[in-house]
């Protein structure tokens, strides 16, 4: 008889592959370590998500992911990237999002997270497929940022935020957090990355201020941490908060991996539960070093040096990638974007390929136990 593992000998059965191991954040227990990354769809009407968003998020929840994330959802009409971006700033938004949240909870084991943001100097632009980050010629609105630094040379120059602007934006984030709780979201993520409003304070490339909100990392983080404190006070204490950061700017004089560790330490002290470690998109002249799992090393450093849980993201595509990252302790969760666009059922197929298939929903019960005669391609 084959030798049994220690887990099997006490009746627990074989350990699951890393991607199927549960993970706990405060009182939220995720069924597995796979996350559907936040992906902007540019398909909302005045910030209101519709059937597209229901199908987009609902299908990926049914596909088996442990956590599905909303796209970056803006806390005000002026904070939208484009006219098609989702929002959480009117009562109608709560009901529209609640419809999606309720579907995910009713028909899957997935948790669902809300990512809140404000586009800052990258606001008032075309839909991505009409011209990524290109400013609107007509129908645009005034924009603001940490400093008056435009995205492109031909982009509008944002006004430098005043203390009054900061107070208003802080209140908008707090209100959006309260509305997200009303809609039933399980996790809240605040967007500190990709050159948007809060990120424009964090990066020395976009924060040129000479007051108490500019200078060293603690000064640059002052306003983003004020927003975070307001959100944490409005968000239920049993529910986790994540922050997405750009670990590096891929540009001289910008954020570095060392700086990202320092930012992560401040976020941990502020009560953040997990950091979503992205990179870049701070300036258009960035020079990223692309490759397989190219952003995972930043997650690895932050997890070990700052002592906080992390999500890895960036060209993670196969179940072997995910299992290896998790088993090596380089992240606690793995976020996949394009892989989930290619295959909404990525997690189910990865589980099958890992030798630990997960049950299909009852509506698909005729497939339960079916062994396909072909490879899934993972």
N, C-alpha and C positions, 0 to 999 in steps of 0.2 A: 504494500500500500504506500502511496506517495506520502512524503512527510508533510504534515499540516503546519500552517503558520500559527503563531501564537494567538492571533485573533480568532482563527477557526477553531482552535483547540478549546476555547472557552465559549463557543457557541455563537460568536458574533459574525461568522462568515468572513470571507476575504475583504480586505480594505478596499474601498472604492479608488479608482484612479483620482489623482489630485484634483482634476477639474470638477469632479462630482462630490467633493467633500463639502459639507456645510460650512458656513462662516457666519459669525455673530458680530453685530455692531449694536451696542447698547441692547435694546430689547428686540431688535430685528434679527431674525435668523434667515439667512439666504440658503436656499436648497442646494446651490452649487456656486462655483467660483467664476462663472461666465457672465459677462455684462454686455448688453447691447449699448454701444456708445451713443451719446447724444449726437444726432445728425440732423442739421437744419433741413427742412423740407420746402420752405418758401411757398407754402400753399395755404396759408391762413387768410381770413378776411377780417381786417381790423383786429388782428390778434386772436381770433376765435378759431380753435382747431375744429376740423370737420371729419367727414367719413374717411378721408385719406389718412388722417392721423390715427383714427381708430383702427383701420386695417393695418397700417404700417406698424404700430406698436403692438396691437393685439396679436397679429400673426407671429411676431417674434417672441412674444410671451408664450403662446401656445407651442412655439418651437423649442421650448425647454430652458431658455436662459434663466439664471437665478435672479437677475436684476435687469430691467429695461429702463433706459433713461429717456426722458423727454428731450426734445431738441432744446437749444438755448431759448428760453422763454423770457421775454423782456418785461421789466417791471413798470414800464410806462410806454405810452404811444411814441414819445420822442426817443425812447431807448431802443427802438427796433432797428435791426440792420437794414431791413427792407420792408416794403409794404406787405410782403407775404409772411412775415415772421409772426410766430405765436406770442401771446402775451398773457399776463396775469395781472390785469389792472382794472377790469370791470366785473360786475356781478355775473354777466353772461359768460365770462371766461371760466368761472368756477363750475358752473353747470356743464359746460362743454368738456372740460377736463375731467369732471367727476364721471361722466359717461364712459370715458376711456379707462379711468382707474377702476371703476366698478367692473367693466368687462374683464380686465386683466385679473382682478381678484376672484371673479366668479368662475372663470374658465381656465385658469392656469395656477401653477404654484409659484409664479414669479412675483417678486416685489417690483414696485415701480417708483422711480425717483424723478423729482422735478429739478431741472437745472435752471436757476434764475440768473439773469444777467442784464447788462445794459451795454449797448454797442459803443457808446462814446464817440470817438472820432471816426469809427467805421460804420456809423449810422447813416441813414438817408442815402442808400445805394440801390442799385438795380438788383433784381433777382439774380442769383449766381449764374444761371445759364444765359443771362442777357449781358453779363459783363461783371465778373467777380470784383467786388470792392469798387466798382466804377460809380461815381456819384450820379444821382438823378439830375437830369437837365430841367425837368419840370416836376412840380409837386413835392419837392424836398422840404426839409425842415431844418431849423438851426441845430447845430451839434456842439458838444462841449467835451472837454477832456482835462487831464491833469495840467497840460500845458498846450499852448497854441501851435501844435505840430501837426500838419496835415498828413494824411496817409500817402497819397501821391502828390507830386508837385501841382497837379491840376485839380486836386481835391479841395473842398472848402476848408478853410482854416478854422479849427474848433476854438471856441472861446475858452479861456482858462477858468476853471471852476472857482467860484467864490464860496465862502462859508455858507451862504444862504443856499447855493446850489447843493452843497454837500448835505445840508440838513434835509432838503427836499428829497434827494436821492436815497438817503438813509431811511426816511419814512416810507418811501416807495418800496424798498426792499423788505422792510418790516411788514407792510401791508400785504405784499405778495406772498410772504411766508405764511401769514395767517390765512390767506385765501388758499394756499396749497394744502394746508392742514384741513381746511373745510372740504376741499376736493378729495381728501383721503390718501394723499401720497404717503409713502412709507419712509422716504429718505429725501433730504434736500441737499442740493449741490449749488454752491455759489461760484460763479465764473470769475476767476482771477487771471485768466489766460488769454492768449491769442490777440493781444493788443486792444481789447475792449476797454470799457471805462475803468474798471478797477485795476485791470492789468496796466493801464497807462500810468497809474501811480507807482506800480511795483518796479517797472523797468527804468533804469537810468537813461535809456535811449529816448523815452517819451515823457519822463518826469524831469523837467528842467527848472522846477520851482526853487525859489530861494527862501521860502517861508518854512514854517514848521512841518509842512507836508512834502518837502523835498530835501534831498541830500543823501544821508546814509540810509541803510536798509530799514532801520527803525522808523525814521521820519517818512520814508516812502510808503511804509506799511500802515502808517497811522490812520489814514482815512479808510482804506479797505478793512482794517480791523474794527473800526467804529461800525461799519456796515455789518460785519460779521457778528459783533456783540448784539446789535439790534435784532438781527435775525435769530440768533441763538435764544434771546430772551422771549421771542414770539413763538418759537418752534417747541413742541412738546419735549420735555427733558428725556423721555424714553426713546425718542426717535433720533437717529444719527444725522450728522451733517458732514458733507464732503466739500472740499474745495478743489477746483481744477486750477492748476498752475502751468505756466510755461517755464519748465526747468531751466532752459537756455534759450537765448534769443537767436542763436546762429549768426551773430553779427558782432563785430568788434565794439567793445565798450558796453555791451549789453549784459544781461543776466548770464551767469555761469553756473556750472554744477555745484561749485562751492557755495555760491549765493543761494541756490535753491535749497540746500540743506539748512541754511540759516533761516530762510523763509519758512520752511517746514517746521522748524523748532518753535518759531513764533506762533504758527497756526496751532500746533499741538497745545501750547500754553493757553491759547484762546478757546480751547474746548472742541477743536475739530477732531473728528473720529477717524477719518481716512482722507488721503490726498490722491487725487486723480492726476497722475503725472504725465502731462503732455509737454510740448515744446514748440517754440517758434511762433510764427504768424504775428510777430510784434512789429516788424518793419518789412516793407516790400523788397528790400535788398538783402534779405537773409540768404545764407548759403548753407542749407541743411545738409547733413551727411546721411543720406538715405541708405537703407539696407534692412535686412530681416531683423525684426525686433529692435529697431534702431533707437528707440526711446527707453527701452527696458533698463539700460544701465543707470539712468537717472532715478528710476523707481527703486532700484537696488540700493543705491547710495542713501537715498532719503529714508528708506525703510530701516536700514541698519544704523545709520549715523544719527538720525533724528528720533528714532525709536517710535515711529508711528506707522500704522497700516497704510498700504498703498494699493492703487490700481495702476497696472501697466497698460500702455496703449501705444500703438504705432507699428503697423505692418506685422501684426500677430495674425496668423491665418490658419494654421493647422492645429489639430488637437495635440500633436506632439509638442508644438510650440508652447501651448498653454500648460500642459503637464510638466514640461521641463522648467518653465519659469516658476511655477508654483512649488515644485519639488525642491528646486534650488533655493527657495526662500527669497526670490528676487521681487516678489509682489504677493499680495494676498488675494487679489482679484485680477482678472484679465479682461480688458475691454476690446471688443472687436467691432469695427464699423463695416468696411467693405465686405468682409466675409459674411456678415449678416445680410447685406444687400444681395449678395450672390445666392445665399441660402438662408431663408428665415428659420429653417429647422436645423441650423448648424449644431446646436447643442445635442439634439436627439441623435443626429448622425454621428457626432463625435463620441457620444456615449456608446453607441452601437459598435463603432470602430475600436473603442477601448475595451470591448468585451463586457460592458455593464449597461445594457440598454435600459432606458427608463420607460415606464408605461405610457402609452398614448392616451389622450383624453377619451372619454367614453364614446363620444361621437365617432371616433375612429377605431372603435373596439374590434372591428373585424380584422384590423391589421395587427392587433396585439399578438405577439408571439410569432408573427410571420417572419421567416428568414429569407431575405432577398437572395436571388441567384447572381447578384452582381456586386461589385465593390462600390461603396459610396463615394470614393474619391478623396478620402482623407488619409 
